[in-house]
Amino acid sequence: MSLANLTVGERFTTKGRDYEIIEEKKHDVFKVKDLMDNVIITFTRKEIVTLLMEGKLEFSRDGKNAEGEYVKTYPFNDLSLLPEKVEKDMRFRFMAIEPLISLDVKNMNPYIMNRVEQLKNDGITGVSRSSLYRWYKAYKESGNEMYSLISSFHKCGSKDNRLQREVEIIIDEMIEKHYKKGERKTIKDLHLLVYHKIDEKNKLRSYENRLFHPSISTLSRRIKGKDQYEIEKARKGEMAANKKHGFVTIQEKTKYPLQRVEADHTRLDIFLVDDETRLPIGRPYITKLIDCFTGYPLGMYIGFEHPSYTTIMHAMKHAFFPKYYLKEKYPSIQNEWVAYGIPETLVVDRGKDFTSKHLEHACKELNINLVHCPPRKPWWKGTIERHFRTHNQQFIHQAYGTTFSNILDKGEYDPRKHAVIGFKRFLEMYHKWVVDIYGMDINKGVKGVPSLIWKKAFENKPLPGYPKKALDWEVKLMKLGHGTIQNYGVKTQYLYYQSKELRSLRNKLNNPNDKIQFKYDPTNLGKIYVYDEFDNRYIEAYCTEPAYANGLNEYTHKIIYKNARKDVNDVNISALAASKAQLQEQQEEEKETTLTKRLQYERSKGTGSDKELKEETNKEAYKQETEFLDSSVNDKRQEDKKAKQNQKAIALFESEEDDWGFLDVNG
């Protein structure tokens, strides 16, 4: 995956002008040349990265592929859509040069010769010194771009490859539906089911566009490529899976930052109150990623959304980018949140959210090695487990409204009566604990101060890189969907999406029933990103009902759909819109009654750290070509909603002293 490291020669475009870094004057200050006027100006790292995160800056770099051809790096590189053989060759070449990538020497020849001998000793023949050097050079010149290891990758995407991808989708569906079951169907049984499914599909296709039947050996390879523990567990049970695929290897000690990162969720032992009404709204969840080498947290998400891929997505996005918002958002914080970047290996448990296809696909696109630790063995991700214990002892259990971890510790303490901390203030307090206390204190696990260990590790090498475009990483982290492009556009979750570019893509397809892949943000159903295999990029398609979908999260949409559904085949957008308005009114009326209803209200609003932390970021999300959509309806709805909320403002406390007191919800 190609990253921008802010080194000499790096080029970027912002505000319609092209620039090139020509010198790093001092730490985090760069001398940059305007390529249009040859004027030399100065940029700080913070200025460049902030513009990147706001979508106002893009990096660009051309490089050579493995055959020595100059190619342009596309903003979206979806490795998962490569034909199997092409991807296998690419992975093999990367494996061959991987030990050479981190070397910083002038003469690579002895190291390359040594690597050739290592491969031969491992039984891998046919890799010459010249091939290894060519792959290594192509990879480095392209900015560590995986696509540079593919021969003529820009020529991929023929009709046969597109048809093959649809067969792959069918195979995956049949494996999930029939093979991963307790009935234990054989591979031969599965082959017949896939064969029949393809026959049914081909009845609607012309002879030239027919799908080809995979062989039994192809199905066998696909099954072997899946998580064998999960397959064994689904077919024979957890005990059999543990016995056959139990882990006995000893974990190696990490040697540098981002080599191994652990992630997990937990429900925080504290009741928070509504920032406006001061009524208790419940206990939030936190999803967190922590670097094992330094012990420093990479990123997090705090909200009332139950643990899911959505919370993982927000936490990973927070982890990948620098936290330059910190000082401006929270002036009381003294230090910087120094850790960020994409990990080499991400260690998670086997929860449903961590074994989802969305996380697997995102890690594949971002070139992250996803590792699932064995069940009921929490020591496999001991770093994050210890961190959660530390944040309870040092912060959560000392705050007003804590529930403690142990019922015996609670005694007569009622957390609901003592809950006084609002969600926004809690975010500030948690940031301060992470950055000014935990990050600056001795950590026995890593035998040092996490922030200092991180800084020292990057004294003599570049900081973690950035994406060519901020949207690149964001789209790769979004949820995955499949569908077809019909004359009305793409239909998903009873919503329709259309755009000019989408219509152009449909015209390029040989058959309107060809499967396409798209990504969508579960916190905003206003648009989706459809993969254009011809140009190797994602294109935007907008919901045809922006007044309903813009800013709507997937959880709320499902509630609305459930309320509006009279018959599964009789759902229309008017019914959904009416239900949405009714749901909003009911939530406004009921949010002050029971704790459960207030918690549901916060979740349906999407209350979470992602929204709070990006409040001041770029707000020009929907200014592209959308003349066929009427966004004024959405603006009017927002104005009406705000006016209604102002009318319903309730002054529960008459003095500042009361505002910081506790509220007895039991009367």
KOLTI-675228 format. One line per field, with one value per residue (C-alpha): residue number from 1; y, x, z. Coordinates in pm, whole numbers, plus 50000, padded with zeros to 5 digits. Each point is the difference from the previous one (the first is absolute). Example, Ala and Ser with C-alpha at 12.3 -4.5 7.8 and 13.67 -1.06 7.14 Angstrom:
2
seq c(1;2)
v c(49550;50344)
u c(51230;50137)
w c(50780;49934)
% end
This chain:
667
seq c(1;2;3;4;5;6;7;8;9;10;11;12;13;14;15;16;17;18;19;20;21;22;23;24;25;26;27;28;29;30;31;32;33;34;35;36;37;38;39;40;41;42;43;44;45;46;47;48;49;50;51;52;53;54;55;56;57;58;59;60;61;62;63;64;65;66;67;68;69;70;71;72;73;74;75;76;77;78;79;80;81;82;83;84;85;86;87;88;89;90;91;92;93;94;95;96;97;98;99;100;101;102;103;104;105;106;107;108;109;110;111;112;113;114;115;116;117;118;119;120;121;122;123;124;125;126;127;128;129;130;131;132;133;134;135;136;137;138;139;140;141;142;143;144;145;146;147;148;149;150;151;152;153;154;155;156;157;158;159;160;161;162;163;164;165;166;167;168;169;170;171;172;173;174;175;176;177;178;179;180;181;182;183;184;185;186;187;188;189;190;191;192;193;194;195;196;197;198;199;200;201;202;203;204;205;206;207;208;209;210;211;212;213;214;215;216;217;218;219;220;221;222;223;224;225;226;227;228;229;230;231;232;233;234;235;236;237;238;239;240;241;242;243;244;245;246;247;248;249;250;251;252;253;254;255;256;257;258;259;260;261;262;263;264;265;266;267;268;269;270;271;272;273;274;275;276;277;278;279;280;281;282;283;284;285;286;287;288;289;290;291;292;293;294;295;296;297;298;299;300;301;302;303;304;305;306;307;308;309;310;311;312;313;314;315;316;317;318;319;320;321;322;323;324;325;326;327;328;329;330;331;332;333;334;335;336;337;338;339;340;341;342;343;344;345;346;347;348;349;350;351;352;353;354;355;356;357;358;359;360;361;362;363;364;365;366;367;368;369;370;371;372;373;374;375;376;377;378;379;380;381;382;383;384;385;386;387;388;389;390;391;392;393;394;395;396;397;398;399;400;401;402;403;404;405;406;407;408;409;410;411;412;413;414;415;416;417;418;419;420;421;422;423;424;425;426;427;428;429;430;431;432;433;434;435;436;437;438;439;440;441;442;443;444;445;446;447;448;449;450;451;452;453;454;455;456;457;458;459;460;461;462;463;464;465;466;467;468;469;470;471;472;473;474;475;476;477;478;479;480;481;482;483;484;485;486;487;488;489;490;491;492;493;494;495;496;497;498;499;500;501;502;503;504;505;506;507;508;509;510;511;512;513;514;515;516;517;518;519;520;521;522;523;524;525;526;527;528;529;530;531;532;533;534;535;536;537;538;539;540;541;542;543;544;545;546;547;548;549;550;551;552;553;554;555;556;557;558;559;560;561;562;563;564;565;566;567;568;569;570;571;572;573;574;575;576;577;578;579;580;581;582;583;584;585;586;587;588;589;590;591;592;593;594;595;596;597;598;599;600;601;602;603;604;605;606;607;608;609;610;611;612;613;614;615;616;617;618;619;620;621;622;623;624;625;626;627;628;629;630;631;632;633;634;635;636;637;638;639;640;641;642;643;644;645;646;647;648;649;650;651;652;653;654;655;656;657;658;659;660;661;662;663;664;665;666;667)
v c(50000;50333;50251;50359;50050;50373;49944;50198;49950;49939;50191;50116;50212;50244;50289;49932;50031;49737;49992;49796;49958;50104;50015;49920;50315;49872;49762;50010;50309;49958;50222;49951;50118;50121;49812;50257;50316;49850;50192;49850;49999;49826;49742;49832;49632;50095;50231;49733;49719;50220;50095;49630;49895;50275;49869;50315;49837;49695;49841;49870;49781;49798;49688;49685;49664;49667;50004;50345;50178;50345;49995;50244;49910;50011;50152;49673;49670;49713;49693;49780;50041;49866;49661;49723;49914;50366;50062;49678;50109;50344;49850;49764;50283;50200;49700;49968;50361;50060;49950;50254;50282;50140;49996;50338;49919;50127;49664;49764;49730;49779;50013;49907;49708;49884;50018;49789;49732;50016;49941;49704;49851;50035;49801;50305;49990;50206;50339;50160;50288;50229;49919;50065;50330;50107;49926;50179;50308;50019;49979;50271;50236;49984;50100;49647;49942;49638;50049;50063;49626;49914;49969;50251;50025;50283;49753;49784;50001;49800;49852;49658;50149;50181;49679;49812;50249;49931;49627;50077;50175;49697;49767;50211;50007;49622;49935;50219;49864;49629;49895;50179;49805;49715;49774;49977;49998;49870;50201;49789;50100;50364;49973;49878;50288;50256;49835;50024;50362;50099;49811;50206;50321;49902;49958;50381;50053;49976;49728;50249;50132;49666;49925;49711;49713;49968;49664;49802;50082;50373;49967;49807;50281;50261;49806;49958;50376;50065;50012;49628;50048;50166;49729;49721;50179;50040;49636;49811;50237;50212;49712;49824;50327;50066;49649;50013;50362;50095;50242;49881;50250;50254;50366;50183;50324;50305;50193;50328;50208;49881;49650;49861;50183;49856;50107;49930;50143;50045;50170;50279;49976;50346;50163;50317;50270;50184;50321;50201;49839;49867;49675;49671;49835;49686;49842;50057;49746;50051;49836;50049;49912;49993;49962;49709;50128;50339;49927;50321;50005;50052;50099;49950;50043;50077;49993;49826;49778;49636;49837;49944;50056;50361;50066;49819;50217;50322;49882;49898;50330;50186;49780;50046;50381;50250;50168;50363;50101;49945;50340;50199;49780;49953;50289;49851;49709;50069;49733;49854;49667;49876;49652;49934;49785;49676;49686;49709;49750;50054;49752;49959;49742;49779;50210;50032;50358;49910;49703;50199;50014;50379;49990;49720;50197;50328;49836;49835;50334;50174;49714;49928;49648;49920;49747;49847;49880;49664;49998;50041;50096;50374;49999;49985;50366;50081;50355;50126;49798;50157;50344;49968;49893;50302;50252;49860;50025;50337;50186;49839;49865;50337;50202;50100;49753;49698;49658;49824;49662;49794;50016;49956;50316;50199;49960;50253;50231;50074;50101;50143;50241;50108;50033;50362;49974;50087;49817;50291;50069;49629;49993;50288;49831;49668;50169;50174;49674;49825;50281;50181;49713;49652;50099;50191;49750;49693;49689;49684;49789;50185;50107;50370;50302;49920;50345;50014;49648;50097;50320;49828;49726;50264;50216;49862;49892;50158;50014;49768;50094;50145;49901;50168;50122;50002;49844;49705;49858;50104;49805;49695;49994;50026;49707;49773;49933;49830;50067;50080;50325;50019;50288;50145;49970;49783;49877;49911;49993;50124;50318;50094;50162;50171;50234;50093;49795;49701;50012;50014;49696;49809;50067;49846;49673;49714;49899;50214;49700;50000;50022;50316;50080;50314;50150;50198;50194;49849;50338;50184;49827;50310;49847;49688;49941;49761;49830;50074;49708;50160;50305;49835;50253;50060;50230;50174;49928;50203;49891;50113;50111;50227;50158;49658;49841;50278;49962;49698;49711;49635;49918;50268;49906;49640;50118;50224;49726;49755;50245;50084;49646;49868;49741;49911;50073;50320;50260;50351;50302;50203;49744;50005;50380;50007;49739;50194;50314;49802;49827;50335;50141;49693;50012;50369;49935;49692;50087;50140;49694;49678;49936;49736;50242;50271;49754;49898;50367;50069;49697;50099;50349;49837;50164;49911;50136;49995;50274;50204;50000;50095;50284;50258;49810;50038;50045;50007;49634;50031;50274;49770;49967;49910;50211;49708;49998;50266;50070;50301;49764;49869;50352;50089;49682;50088;50353;49871;49741;50264;50236;49720;49907;50362;50020;49684;50113;49922;50186;49723;50199;50362;50070;49904;49822;49777;49931;49828;49815;49649;49909;49733;49818;49813;50323)
u c(50000;50144;50053;50120;50283;50068;50350;50196;49846;49646;49743;49654;49715;49795;49773;50062;50380;50275;50287;50315;50191;50361;50140;49914;50130;49954;49772;49654;50073;50040;50126;49759;50017;49692;50040;49794;50187;50326;49940;50144;49767;49990;49750;49987;49913;49685;49885;50053;49832;49708;49931;50024;49750;49759;50007;50173;50334;50107;50341;50112;50286;50077;50212;50098;49833;50183;50062;50162;49696;49906;49653;49788;49889;49623;49835;49817;50183;49763;50221;49701;49873;50312;49973;50122;50313;50103;49957;50187;50297;49997;49999;50282;50219;49931;50093;50325;50111;49843;50324;50174;49747;50112;50373;50173;50329;50174;50098;49703;50172;50134;49663;49817;50236;49954;49620;50019;50188;49745;49717;50184;50053;49624;49935;49906;50187;49979;50059;50312;50204;49887;49631;50031;50177;49743;49710;50174;50079;49646;49852;50225;49968;49620;49994;49945;49703;49883;49871;50357;50063;49742;50091;49793;49737;49817;49901;49802;49625;49915;49656;50120;50136;49670;49805;50244;49943;49628;50074;50218;49705;49779;50263;50028;49622;49970;50282;49831;49653;50069;50357;50036;49712;49965;49861;50360;49942;50295;50195;49836;49656;50109;50128;49658;49825;50235;49962;49621;50010;50214;49767;49710;50196;50096;49634;49978;50325;50107;50244;50286;49938;49948;50170;50246;49971;50285;50164;49990;50368;49919;49734;50245;50256;49737;49903;50364;50042;49731;50049;50029;49916;49667;49916;50076;49802;49696;50011;50107;49980;50236;50165;50098;50130;50216;50141;50087;50108;50116;50292;50320;50251;50172;49946;50312;50095;49933;50302;49851;49677;49701;50145;49719;49684;49720;49635;49699;49675;49874;49708;50123;49919;49843;49659;50001;49732;49844;50190;49676;49745;50260;49802;50198;50018;50196;50342;50191;50215;50359;50186;50375;50321;50333;50357;50175;50358;49943;49684;49853;49635;49974;49634;49655;49627;49766;49624;49674;50010;50031;50332;49981;50199;49877;50180;50310;49992;49992;50280;50224;49941;50093;50310;50132;50016;50192;49790;50070;49656;50111;50137;49728;49716;50131;50232;50043;50205;50373;50156;49952;49836;50308;49897;49828;50035;49896;50117;50177;49805;49666;49918;49633;49775;49744;49695;49741;50104;50371;49929;49774;50063;50027;50308;50157;49953;50125;50317;50063;49977;50221;50255;49946;50064;49683;50057;49722;50120;49880;49669;50005;50368;50002;50377;50045;49908;50125;50108;49647;49860;50253;49929;49627;50080;50229;49745;49746;50234;50154;49703;49656;49960;50101;49741;49650;49745;50231;49836;50327;50087;49902;49657;50173;50205;49683;49850;49719;50137;49729;50171;49679;49959;50363;50014;50094;50244;49865;50110;50199;50181;50075;50167;50225;50082;50076;50227;50184;50049;50138;50233;50108;49997;50016;50224;50242;50031;50221;49847;50139;49885;50224;50257;49982;49780;49775;50021;50381;50044;49789;50198;50335;49901;49953;50304;50196;49725;49689;49677;49717;49871;49670;49756;50016;49647;49819;49699;50218;50024;49647;49847;50215;49867;49636;49760;49995;49698;49918;49727;49918;49954;49650;49836;49892;50354;50119;49746;50112;49810;49689;50180;50099;50328;50076;50251;50128;50316;49796;49796;50322;50133;49679;50047;50348;49877;49922;49695;49786;49990;50378;50080;50170;50160;49934;50096;49774;50036;49763;49978;49885;49783;49994;50235;50195;50330;49974;50316;50078;50215;50075;50176;50103;49822;49689;49726;49738;49629;49746;49676;49703;49832;50263;49752;49956;50345;50257;50147;49781;50179;49936;49866;49732;49909;49936;49769;49810;49973;49873;49730;49898;49985;49651;50114;50352;49915;49808;50245;50022;50206;49695;49919;50362;50006;49677;50133;50323;49810;49780;50302;50171;49692;49963;50366;49979;49694;50140;50367;49937;49813;50200;50373;49955;49812;50261;50274;49813;49953;50374;50076;49748;50155;50337;50152;50368;50352;50021;49736;50126;50362;49926;49764;50247;50117;49902;49624;49984;49909;49713;50106;50076;49786;49661;49765;49757;49964;49812;50217;49791;49744;50264;50105;49640;49962;50311;49872;49662;50166;50226;49709;49800;50289;50038;49631;50026;50309;49938;50176;50037;50235;49963;50354;50358;50028;49702;50140;50302;49798;49863;49655;49796;49820;49795;49837)
w c(50000;49895;50281;50004;50250;49953;49868;49741;49656;50129;49795;50097;49868;50205;49907;49631;50019;49983;50250;50058;50327;49936;50354;50362;50174;50355;50185;49839;49786;49622;49720;49708;49638;49814;49670;49809;50102;50136;50323;50321;50301;50341;50127;50341;50033;50189;49717;49735;50193;50108;49637;49908;50268;49893;49643;49870;49912;49799;49962;49662;49887;49691;50010;49812;50021;50018;49625;50006;49851;50132;50153;50195;50350;50016;50308;50077;49968;50075;50022;50075;49644;49832;49829;50229;49802;49966;50372;50083;49785;50162;50352;49907;49875;50316;50216;49807;50054;50344;50203;49773;50029;50337;49915;49972;49825;49688;49852;49986;49794;50286;50176;49681;49936;50359;49957;49683;50196;50284;49753;49850;50345;50059;49682;49788;49670;49683;50167;49854;50137;49716;50060;50371;49939;49740;50239;50286;49789;49858;50348;50146;49701;50014;50366;50135;49769;49988;49647;49881;50044;49734;49636;49800;50274;49821;49728;50245;49978;49691;49950;50117;50321;50068;49946;50220;50283;49988;50024;50304;50164;49935;50146;50316;50039;49962;50248;50262;49932;49960;50088;50336;50149;50245;49726;49870;49628;49800;49746;49731;50131;50005;49643;49879;50181;49846;49659;50024;50118;49702;49763;50135;49947;49645;49900;50008;49807;49642;49897;49974;50352;50174;50330;50008;50247;50251;50055;50325;50055;49970;50270;50217;49972;50091;50311;50103;49961;50260;50377;50077;50365;49913;49745;50248;50269;49772;49883;50313;50294;50208;50186;49678;49856;50306;49989;49630;49961;50349;50017;50162;49863;50224;49916;49886;50169;49782;49874;49871;50002;49795;49966;50217;50107;50215;49990;50217;50137;50353;50167;50224;50371;50017;49954;49791;49984;49708;49927;49985;50233;50250;50023;50015;49657;50083;49965;49675;49816;49895;49711;50021;49815;50185;49872;50171;49961;50166;50199;49855;49882;49624;49990;50147;49961;50290;49953;50075;49691;50106;49894;49626;49685;50006;50330;49869;49686;50205;50230;49709;49821;50319;50037;49646;49998;50219;50272;49914;50125;50360;50108;49825;50122;50354;50104;50349;49858;50028;49775;49652;49916;49818;49878;49668;49688;49832;50184;49837;50213;50172;50278;50096;50163;49827;50071;49723;49925;49969;49771;49765;49626;50030;50225;49798;49677;50150;50136;49665;49819;50257;49998;50371;50127;50196;50281;50210;50339;50133;50189;50377;49998;50084;50062;49623;49997;50346;49911;49938;50292;50239;49857;50069;50356;50039;49871;50247;50297;49917;49853;49957;50355;50146;49803;50110;49867;49992;50025;50097;49849;50301;50166;50340;49941;49938;50350;50047;49732;49739;49670;49854;50291;49978;49619;49920;49708;49656;49686;49855;50327;50040;49658;50105;50331;49832;49743;50283;50188;49688;49892;50317;50250;49846;49708;50225;50286;50043;49844;50157;49705;49751;50263;49923;49925;49697;49837;50036;49862;49696;49936;50040;49753;49726;50073;49704;49764;49844;50196;49886;49657;49884;49726;49660;50075;50334;49831;49896;50352;50090;49711;50067;50356;49898;49994;49696;49780;49669;49748;49639;49810;49857;49815;50337;50137;50289;50255;50352;50329;49816;49891;49644;49892;49670;49836;49654;50042;50115;49681;49799;50185;49925;49630;50015;50151;49765;50199;50236;50235;50046;50370;50120;50334;50201;50335;50232;50323;50261;50173;49687;49740;49777;49744;49908;49819;49705;49875;49636;49889;49662;50149;50328;50220;50208;49873;50211;49969;50196;50162;49795;50325;50158;50242;50157;49967;50051;50345;50079;50169;49920;50348;49985;49642;50107;50281;49760;49740;50261;50108;49645;49865;49947;49753;49899;49636;50069;50130;49856;50089;50106;50268;50115;50017;50199;50241;50038;50099;50239;50155;50054;50175;50220;50100;50083;50217;50173;50044;50349;50131;50035;49984;49729;49777;50052;49909;49683;49918;50021;49785;49732;49995;49943;50309;49994;50006;49618;49967;50293;49880;49638;50087;49871;49691;49637;49958;49620;49955;49755;49757;49705;49691;50141;49794;49975;50383;50198;50307;50101;50153;50237;50101;50081;50209;50201;50066;50117;50224;50158;50062;50160;50228;50111;50084;50214;50196;50367;50280;50258;50221;50111;50115;49913;50332;49916;49653;50154;50262;49954;49880;50182;49719;50257;50117)
% end
